Amino acid sequence: MASIFDVDRRTIERWFDNWEKEGVGSLPITTGRGVKTRLKGLEDVLSEQLEIHSRNLKNVLLHLEEKHNIRICKKTLQNFLKDTRL
């Protein structure tokens, strides 16, 4: 099973232990996992920059890097804007 899911044998043991303790409740992925965004709290700045630069993301990325020392790719910015509906 470890090779099928590409995880360590110990991970499989942990899954079974959790299944025995919690049953179906152990299956969902817990909240708080994954990479946290570096743009949290900059919604106002981004909104302002999008208006100034006519939604040209290249210029917004340059502003973020120069003024806020945040270097991200264009796709990350697009996803953040989509998620926050900016």
C-alpha positions in Angstrom: 0.0 0.0 0.0 2.9 2.4 0.8 4.1 2.1 -2.8 0.6 2.6 -4.2 0.1 5.9 -2.3 3.7 6.9 -2.5 4.0 7.3 1.3 6.1 5.8 4.1 5.1 2.5 5.7 4.7 4.4 9.0 2.1 6.7 7.4 0.0 3.7 6.4 0.2 2.5 10.1 -0.9 5.9 11.3 -3.9 5.9 8.9 -5.0 2.5 10.2 -4.5 3.6 13.8 -6.6 6.7 13.2 -9.3 4.6 11.4 -9.5 2.3 14.4 -9.8 5.3 16.9 -12.1 7.6 14.9 -13.6 5.6 12.1 -14.9 7.5 9.2 -14.2 10.8 11.0 -10.5 10.2 10.4 -10.8 10.4 6.6 -11.4 14.1 5.8 -8.3 16.3 5.3 -8.0 18.7 8.3 -8.1 22.4 7.9 -5.0 24.5 8.0 -3.0 22.3 5.7 -1.1 23.7 2.7 0.9 26.7 2.0 -0.3 29.9 3.5 -0.6 33.0 1.2 1.9 35.8 1.6 -0.7 38.3 0.3 -3.0 38.1 3.3 -3.7 41.7 4.4 -2.6 43.3 1.2 -6.1 43.3 -0.4 -6.4 47.1 -0.3 -2.9 47.6 -1.8 -3.6 45.1 -4.5 -6.9 46.6 -5.4 -5.3 50.1 -5.6 -2.4 48.7 -7.8 -4.8 47.0 -10.1 -6.7 50.3 -10.7 -3.4 52.2 -11.2 -1.9 49.7 -13.7 -5.2 48.9 -15.5 -5.1 45.3 -14.2 -1.6 44.7 -15.7 -0.4 42.0 -13.4 3.3 42.3 -14.4 3.4 45.9 -13.0 1.5 44.7 -9.8 4.1 42.0 -9.3 6.9 44.5 -9.7 5.3 46.8 -7.1 4.9 43.8 -4.6 8.6 42.9 -5.0 9.9 46.5 -4.8 7.7 47.9 -2.0 6.7 44.9 0.0 9.6 42.5 -0.7 7.1 39.8 -1.8 8.2 37.8 -4.8 5.5 35.5 -6.3 4.6 34.2 -9.7 1.9 35.6 -11.9 -0.3 32.5 -11.5 -0.2 32.8 -7.7 -1.4 36.4 -7.9 -4.1 35.3 -10.4 -5.3 32.6 -8.0 -5.3 35.0 -5.0 -7.3 37.6 -7.0 -9.8 35.0 -8.0 -10.2 33.7 -4.5 -10.6 37.1 -3.0 -12.8 38.3 -5.9 -10.6 41.4 -6.7 
